[in-house]
Amino acid sequence: MEAFLISTGVVALGEMGDKTQLLAMLLAVRFKRPMPIVLGILVATLFNHAAAGAVGGWVASLLGPEVLRWVIGVSFIAMAGWMLIPDKIGEDEGSTNGHGVFVTTVIAFFLAEMGDKTQIATVALAARYHDLVAVVAGTTCGMLIADVPAVFVGDRLAKAVSMKLVHGIAAAIFAALGVLTLFNVGKLF
């Protein structure tokens, strides 16, 4: 349960103001069809994060516990720094290129998540917790918590919430996870 809850919280906060949240808003404004967009986000995230989680599990199996602890700790601290860098989105990411809204959303979200903060976080979380299902379910849930409201309320959400504050909180959580992992504090993480 801990892997699921930590994964959900970290990704939900980390996703606020992220390029995929901006992409969700862009698709919602452009196509005005929220359900195919939400389903596309779900499918793309499940595939992307399952692959990222599998990589995290594989990395964990290759490294010894001491090396893995340092890799994960440093990765979480690096994620904290990365959280403080705002994302931008390209203008062409809202085009369907002849595909329907659902397929466009799946492709756009899958590609937007490649190498993204939440995908890297999924790799690190899967390596840390050794529970692929809980981590992927949690990171997917976190993505939906952040992106589904963006689909339904669009840019009003972005104007109402300070993204700098949200990113600061997410960075602090990642930094705390990194420090606790480096100092091997109990079974907390």
C-alpha positions in Angstrom: 0.0 0.0 0.0 2.9 2.3 0.8 4.3 2.0 -2.8 0.9 2.8 -4.2 0.3 5.9 -2.0 3.8 7.3 -2.4 3.7 6.8 -6.2 0.3 8.4 -6.4 1.2 11.4 -4.4 4.6 12.1 -5.9 3.3 11.8 -9.5 0.1 13.8 -8.8 2.2 16.7 -7.4 4.9 16.3 -10.0 2.5 16.3 -12.8 1.0 19.7 -11.8 2.1 22.2 -14.5 3.9 19.4 -16.4 3.9 19.4 -20.2 1.4 16.5 -20.2 -1.0 18.4 -18.1 -0.6 21.3 -20.5 -1.2 18.8 -23.3 -4.4 17.6 -21.6 -5.6 21.2 -21.5 -4.7 21.8 -25.1 -6.5 18.7 -26.3 -9.6 19.6 -24.3 -9.7 23.1 -25.7 -9.1 21.9 -29.2 -11.4 18.9 -29.4 -14.0 19.5 -26.7 -14.4 15.7 -26.2 -13.3 15.0 -22.6 -14.0 11.2 -22.4 -11.8 10.1 -25.4 -9.1 12.3 -24.0 -9.3 10.9 -20.5 -9.3 7.3 -21.8 -6.4 8.1 -24.1 -4.4 9.5 -21.1 -5.2 6.3 -19.1 -4.1 3.9 -21.9 -1.0 5.9 -22.7 0.0 6.2 -19.0 -0.5 2.5 -18.3 1.7 1.4 -21.2 4.3 4.0 -20.6 4.6 3.5 -16.8 4.4 -0.3 -17.0 7.4 -0.2 -19.3 9.2 2.3 -17.0 8.3 0.2 -14.0 9.7 -2.9 -15.6 12.9 -1.0 -16.3 13.1 0.0 -12.7 12.6 -3.6 -11.5 15.2 -4.8 -14.0 17.7 -2.1 -12.8 17.0 -3.1 -9.2 17.8 -6.8 -10.0 21.1 -5.9 -11.5 22.5 -3.7 -8.7 23.3 -4.8 -5.2 21.2 -3.2 -2.4 23.9 -0.7 -1.4 24.5 0.6 -5.0 20.8 0.6 -5.6 20.2 2.7 -2.5 22.7 5.3 -3.7 21.3 5.3 -7.3 17.8 5.7 -6.1 18.7 8.4 -3.5 20.6 10.5 -6.0 17.8 10.0 -8.6 15.2 11.3 -6.2 17.4 14.3 -5.4 18.0 15.0 -9.1 14.2 14.7 -9.6 13.8 17.4 -6.9 15.9 19.8 -8.9 14.2 18.9 -12.1 10.8 19.6 -10.6 11.8 23.2 -10.2 12.3 23.6 -14.0 8.9 24.5 -15.7 7.8 22.5 -18.7 6.7 23.9 -22.0 4.7 22.3 -24.8 5.0 22.6 -28.6 2.1 24.1 -30.5 1.9 21.2 -32.9 1.1 18.6 -30.1 -2.7 19.4 -30.5 -3.1 18.2 -34.0 -4.8 14.8 -34.8 -2.9 14.2 -38.1 -5.9 12.4 -39.4 -6.4 10.2 -36.3 -9.4 10.3 -33.9 -9.2 12.1 -30.5 -8.6 8.9 -28.6 -5.7 7.7 -30.8 -4.2 11.2 -31.0 -4.3 11.4 -27.2 -2.7 8.0 -26.7 0.1 8.8 -29.1 0.7 12.3 -27.9 0.7 11.3 -24.2 2.9 8.2 -24.7 5.4 10.3 -26.6 5.2 13.3 -24.2 5.9 10.9 -21.3 9.1 9.5 -22.8 12.0 10.7 -20.6 9.6 12.9 -18.7 9.9 13.5 -14.9 7.0 11.1 -14.1 8.4 8.3 -16.3 11.8 8.7 -14.6 10.1 8.8 -11.2 8.3 5.6 -12.1 11.6 3.9 -12.9 13.0 5.0 -9.5 9.9 4.1 -7.6 9.7 0.6 -9.1 13.4 0.1 -8.3 12.8 1.3 -4.7 9.6 -0.6 -3.9 10.0 -3.8 -5.9 6.2 -3.8 -6.4 5.5 -3.2 -10.1 1.7 -3.4 -9.9 1.4 -1.0 -7.0 3.9 1.5 -8.5 2.3 1.5 -11.9 -1.2 1.7 -10.4 0.0 4.6 -8.2 1.8 6.6 -10.9 -1.1 6.1 -13.3 -3.6 7.2 -10.6 -1.3 10.2 -9.9 -1.3 11.1 -13.6 -5.1 10.9 -13.7 -5.5 13.0 -10.5 -3.5 15.8 -12.1 -4.6 15.5 -15.8 -8.3 14.6 -15.7 -9.2 17.9 -13.9 -7.1 19.7 -16.5 -9.3 18.1 -19.3 -12.5 19.3 -17.6 -11.5 22.7 -16.4 -8.7 23.6 -18.8 -6.7 26.7 -18.2 -8.9 27.9 -15.3 -7.1 25.4 -13.1 -3.7 26.6 -14.1 -4.7 30.2 -13.2 -6.1 29.2 -9.8 -3.1 27.2 -8.5 0.4 28.5 -8.1 2.5 26.0 -10.1 5.6 27.4 -8.5 4.3 26.4 -5.1 3.1 22.9 -6.3 6.5 22.3 -7.9 8.3 23.4 -4.8 6.3 21.0 -2.7 6.9 18.1 -5.1 10.6 19.0 -5.2 10.7 18.9 -1.4 9.1 15.5 -1.3 11.5 14.1 -3.9 14.5 15.6 -1.9 13.2 14.1 1.3 12.8 10.7 -0.4 16.3 11.0 -1.7 17.9 12.0 1.6 15.9 9.3 3.6 17.0 6.7 1.0 20.6 7.8 1.1 20.7 7.6 4.9 18.8 4.3 4.8 16.2 5.5 7.2 14.2 2.5 8.3 11.6 0.9 6.1 9.9 4.2 5.6 10.7 4.2 1.9 
